[in-house]
Amino acid sequence: MLKLRYRDKDYVRRRDSDSITLGRDENCGIHVHDDQASRHHCTIEAPPGQIRPYRPQHQRHLRKRAPAPTDVLVQREEFVLTGKGTLTCGQPAVSTKEIVEYSVLTT
């Protein structure tokens, strides 16, 4: 199970086909209020919490922090979320309030 939290709202994904798009477009599953986010920044699939850029040629990047206190810059590649952490669109978590928290729970 994948739990996401943004601006005091929880999003839970349980099935293999359950995905959500993160971006600044109002039609995204998680509408991020960040000028550095693309309209459709990335798609998060669950389980296992795999994240992929919305477009392969995507120019903006995503930052992941978990569990170490350093950000990991992700550009144009897929990666799998594990444990707990945060996602931000383009800027370090210390530089923005627009943070998506995640938690991957095994059943």
C-alpha positions in Angstrom: 0.0 0.0 0.0 1.2 3.5 -0.8 0.1 6.5 1.2 0.7 10.0 -0.1 -0.1 13.2 1.8 -0.2 16.8 0.4 -1.6 19.8 2.1 -3.5 17.9 4.8 -5.1 15.5 2.3 -4.4 11.8 2.2 -4.2 9.7 -1.0 -4.1 5.9 -0.6 -3.2 3.5 -3.4 -3.6 -0.2 -2.9 -3.9 -2.0 -6.3 -1.3 -2.7 -9.0 -3.3 -0.6 -11.5 -3.8 2.3 -9.1 -1.8 5.3 -10.2 -1.9 9.1 -9.6 -0.4 12.0 -11.5 1.4 14.8 -9.6 1.6 18.2 -11.3 0.4 21.8 -11.3 -2.5 21.1 -13.7 -5.9 21.2 -11.8 -6.8 17.8 -13.4 -3.9 16.0 -11.8 -4.7 13.6 -8.9 -2.4 15.7 -6.7 -2.6 19.3 -7.8 0.7 20.8 -6.6 0.8 24.6 -6.1 4.4 25.0 -7.2 5.6 27.1 -10.1 8.6 24.7 -10.6 6.2 21.8 -11.1 5.3 20.8 -14.7 1.6 20.6 -15.6 1.9 16.8 -15.4 5.1 16.3 -13.5 5.2 12.6 -12.8 3.0 9.5 -12.4 3.2 7.4 -9.2 2.1 3.8 -9.5 1.2 1.6 -6.6 2.2 -0.8 -5.5 5.3 -0.9 -5.5 5.5 2.9 -5.5 7.2 3.3 -8.8 7.5 6.8 -10.1 8.1 7.7 -13.7 8.3 11.1 -15.4 5.2 12.0 -17.3 7.1 12.4 -20.6 10.5 10.8 -21.4 11.8 14.2 -22.6 10.7 15.9 -19.3 13.0 18.8 -18.6 12.0 19.4 -14.9 13.0 17.1 -12.2 11.8 15.7 -8.9 13.6 15.6 -5.6 13.2 12.6 -3.2 14.3 12.6 0.4 14.2 9.4 2.3 15.2 8.5 5.0 18.5 10.3 5.0 18.5 14.1 5.4 19.8 14.7 1.9 17.8 15.2 -1.3 18.2 13.0 -4.3 17.7 14.7 -7.7 15.8 12.5 -10.1 15.9 13.3 -13.8 14.2 11.4 -16.6 14.5 8.0 -14.9 12.1 5.7 -13.1 12.6 4.8 -9.5 10.9 2.9 -6.7 9.8 4.5 -3.4 10.6 2.6 -0.3 9.9 3.3 3.4 8.9 6.9 4.2 10.0 10.2 2.7 9.1 13.3 0.8 8.8 14.4 -2.9 9.2 18.0 -4.2 9.0 19.3 -7.7 12.4 20.7 -8.7 13.6 22.4 -5.5 14.9 21.0 -2.2 12.5 20.3 0.6 14.1 23.0 2.7 13.3 25.6 0.1 9.5 24.9 -0.4 6.3 24.3 1.5 4.9 22.3 -1.4 5.9 18.8 -0.2 4.3 15.5 -0.9 4.9 13.0 1.9 4.9 9.3 1.1 4.9 6.0 3.0 5.2 2.6 1.4 3.6 -0.1 3.7 4.0 -3.8 3.1 1.1 -6.1 3.8 
